[in-house]
Amino acid sequence: LWAIQAECMLGRNDKAWQLYQSFNPIARGADPDHYTVEPYVTPGNVDGPDSPNFGRGGWTWYSGSAAWLYKAGLEWILGIRGTTDGLLVDPCIPSSWKGYAVTRTFRGAVYHIRVENSGGVCTGVRSAESDGRELVKDARRGIVLPVFPAGTEHRITVVLG
């Protein structure tokens, strides 16, 4: 799962998504006789192509893999992760995605984030606004959303491009 993070850091969305799907128990569980583990549990491992049991899951229920799969999906593919400066939005998604929406609590404030991808890109933020006001983008690939007071809610729109 750390390889997903590395692929996102390198901007290689196709490889990141391929790796994510290879561990996704919903996708893997479609063939339960081959997968052999519960299709609703993230395994600690899935046997690789050099194994005679390629595609078989193992080490369920007692590994930290579910948390790491969640982090890989939310923080690296969807690109929404906390930083010391604020909430970073830096997606690395398949170009076929038209967008997505996430509600994320950060330091007590609720962020309703909608990401639009009408240009069919994989990474890079073109513009962003918070509660109808344009946010200034710095030199990063993504954008850092400001830290809002605890107990407040904000609507964020991010446009990729």
DADALIN-V942464 format. One record per residue. NEAR is the number of other C-alpha atoms within 12 Angstrom. D_CENTER is the distance of its C-alpha to the mean C-alpha in Angstrom with 2 decimals. Layout:
# DADALIN-V942464
NEAR:D_CENTER / NEAR:D_CENTER
This chain:
# DADALIN-V942464
34:11.59 / 23:12.38 / 24:13.04 / 36:9.44 / 32:9.13 / 22:12.49 / 25:11.88 / 36:9.22 / 25:11.89 / 20:14.39 / 28:12.81 / 26:13.23 / 34:10.67 / 24:12.97 / 25:13.33 / 34:9.70 / 34:9.34 / 22:12.80 / 28:12.15 / 40:9.29 / 25:11.87 / 31:14.60 / 39:13.54 / 33:12.49 / 33:15.66 / 20:16.00 / 21:16.35 / 32:18.37 / 26:20.52 / 18:21.95 / 17:24.62 / 18:25.52 / 15:28.74 / 20:27.04 / 31:23.96 / 25:26.43 / 27:24.12 / 25:22.89 / 25:20.35 / 21:18.78 / 29:18.27 / 35:15.81 / 35:18.31 / 25:18.84 / 30:19.56 / 33:20.08 / 22:23.21 / 16:22.89 / 11:25.13 / 10:28.03 / 11:28.41 / 11:30.97 / 17:28.50 / 18:25.61 / 30:22.77 / 31:24.12 / 34:21.99 / 28:23.38 / 20:23.21 / 23:21.78 / 19:22.09 / 14:22.98 / 16:20.12 / 18:17.13 / 27:14.79 / 25:13.38 / 20:12.29 / 24:10.81 / 33:8.94 / 26:7.60 / 23:6.88 / 35:5.41 / 33:2.90 / 30:3.21 / 31:4.72 / 38:4.37 / 44:3.06 / 42:3.27 / 43:5.26 / 38:6.96 / 32:9.06 / 25:12.76 / 19:15.43 / 13:19.19 / 15:19.67 / 22:17.30 / 29:13.78 / 34:12.05 / 44:10.15 / 39:9.43 / 49:7.23 / 45:7.61 / 42:7.88 / 28:10.95 / 25:13.96 / 18:15.17 / 25:12.73 / 20:14.93 / 28:12.41 / 27:10.66 / 25:11.49 / 26:10.27 / 21:12.96 / 28:12.43 / 24:15.49 / 29:16.01 / 22:19.46 / 15:21.01 / 22:20.15 / 24:18.10 / 37:15.84 / 26:15.57 / 32:13.18 / 28:13.66 / 41:12.27 / 33:14.92 / 29:15.02 / 18:18.65 / 20:19.23 / 20:16.99 / 27:15.40 / 38:12.27 / 38:12.06 / 34:14.36 / 33:15.23 / 31:18.74 / 28:19.42 / 33:18.43 / 29:20.56 / 26:20.83 / 21:23.30 / 12:24.85 / 15:25.37 / 19:24.06 / 22:22.07 / 19:23.20 / 23:20.75 / 16:21.51 / 11:21.44 / 16:17.80 / 25:15.45 / 36:13.46 / 38:15.24 / 31:15.95 / 40:16.76 / 29:19.94 / 25:20.54 / 23:22.31 / 16:24.98 / 14:24.16 / 14:24.96 / 17:24.11 / 22:21.72 / 29:20.44 / 26:19.25 / 35:17.07 / 32:16.86 / 44:15.05 / 35:16.39 / 34:15.00 / 25:17.81
